[in-house]
Amino acid sequence: MKATIAVLCFIAAIAYSVGRLSEQQCRSPVPSSLCAPNAKPRKVWFFSNFTSKCESNDELWRRYKSTLKGKTS
């Protein structure tokens, strides 16, 4: 029960902090090093003119994770 409450509080904190980003913060450019061969993508928030909301690059993040699973060392 305590673990469930802790997880809910954690999710609420994330939702609250994301909701606090202003449109100006989301619209500002974010430098990226995705062209580097050893670059690891990070979650970036941006303002979508299509939805008029602050969104993340979750789709790119999921693609990157799926490519890591397919690699063999």
Backbone hydrogen bonds in HBPLUS format (Angstrom, degrees):
<---DONOR---> <-ACCEPTOR-->    atom                        ^
c    i                          cat <-CA-CA->   ^        H-A-AA   ^      H-
h    n   atom  resd res      DA  || num        DHA   H-A  angle D-A-AA Bond
n    s   type  num  typ     dist DA aas  dist angle  dist       angle   num
A0005-ILE N   A0001-MET O   3.07 MM   4  6.37 160.1  2.11 150.5 155.1     1
A0006-ALA N   A0002-LYS O   2.90 MM   4  6.11 155.2  1.96 146.7 154.2     2
A0007-VAL N   A0003-ALA O   2.92 MM   4  6.16 157.0  1.98 148.9 154.5     3
A0008-LEU N   A0004-THR O   2.98 MM   4  6.22 161.2  2.02 149.2 154.3     4
A0009-CYS N   A0005-ILE O   2.93 MM   4  6.14 157.0  1.98 148.5 154.6     5
A0010-PHE N   A0006-ALA O   2.95 MM   4  6.17 153.5  2.02 145.2 152.6     6
A0011-ILE N   A0007-VAL O   2.94 MM   4  6.20 163.1  1.97 154.9 158.5     7
A0012-ALA N   A0008-LEU O   2.91 MM   4  6.07 158.0  1.96 146.8 153.4     8
A0013-ALA N   A0009-CYS O   2.90 MM   4  6.10 151.6  1.98 144.8 152.4     9
A0014-ILE N   A0010-PHE O   3.05 MM   4  6.35 155.9  2.11 148.7 154.7    10
A0015-ALA N   A0011-ILE O   2.94 MM   4  6.17 167.5  1.95 153.1 156.6    11
A0016-TYR N   A0012-ALA O   2.87 MM   4  6.00 153.6  1.94 145.5 153.1    12
A0017-SER N   A0013-ALA O   2.95 MM   4  6.14 161.6  1.99 147.4 152.0    13
A0018-VAL N   A0014-ILE O   2.95 MM   4  6.14 160.3  1.99 154.9 160.0    14
A0019-GLY N   A0015-ALA O   2.96 MM   4  6.01 154.7  2.02 141.5 149.0    15
A0020-ARG N   A0016-TYR O   3.12 MM   4  6.29 124.6  2.44 137.6 150.9    16
A0020-ARG N   A0017-SER O   3.27 MM   3  5.15 140.8  2.44  91.8 102.6    17
A0021-LEU N   A0018-VAL O   3.19 MM   3  5.61 162.0  2.22 111.1 116.5    18
A0026-CYS N   A0022-SER O   3.04 MM   4  6.37 157.5  2.09 150.5 156.6    19
A0027-ARG N   A0023-GLU O   2.89 MM   4  6.06 149.0  1.98 148.9 157.5    20
A0028-SER N   A0024-GLN O   3.12 MM   4  6.19 133.1  2.35 141.3 151.5    21
A0036-ALA N   A0033-SER O   3.20 MM   3  5.77 152.3  2.28 113.9 120.7    22
A0039-ALA N   A0036-ALA O   3.22 MM   3  5.15 169.0  2.23 109.6 111.2    23
A0057-ASN N   A0044-VAL O   3.15 MM  13  5.82 127.7  2.44 145.5 160.0    24
A0046-PHE N   A0055-GLU O   2.72 MM   9  5.44 159.5  1.76 159.8 167.2    25
A0055-GLU N   A0046-PHE O   2.71 MM   9  5.44 164.4  1.73 170.2 167.1    26
A0048-SER N   A0053-LYS O   2.89 MM   5  5.61 169.8  1.90 166.3 163.1    27
A0052-SER N   A0048-SER O   2.73 MM   4  5.37 132.1  1.95 140.8 155.0    28
A0061-TRP N   A0057-ASN O   3.10 MM   4  6.34 157.6  2.15 151.5 158.6    29
A0062-ARG N   A0058-ASP O   2.84 MM   4  6.10 156.7  1.90 154.7 159.6    30
A0063-ARG N   A0059-GLU O   3.08 MM   4  6.34 158.6  2.13 147.6 153.2    31
A0064-TYR N   A0060-LEU O   2.98 MM   4  6.22 157.6  2.03 149.1 154.9    32
A0065-LYS N   A0061-TRP O   3.05 MM   4  6.31 161.8  2.09 149.7 154.2    33
A0066-SER N   A0062-ARG O   2.97 MM   4  6.20 153.1  2.05 147.4 154.8    34
A0067-THR N   A0063-ARG O   3.06 MM   4  6.33 144.4  2.19 144.4 153.4    35
A0068-LEU N   A0064-TYR O   3.14 MM   4  6.46 145.8  2.26 145.3 154.5    36
A0069-LYS N   A0065-LYS O   3.19 MM   4  6.50 149.3  2.29 145.1 152.3    37
A0071-LYS N   A0068-LEU O   3.26 MM   3  5.35 150.6  2.35 100.3 108.6    38
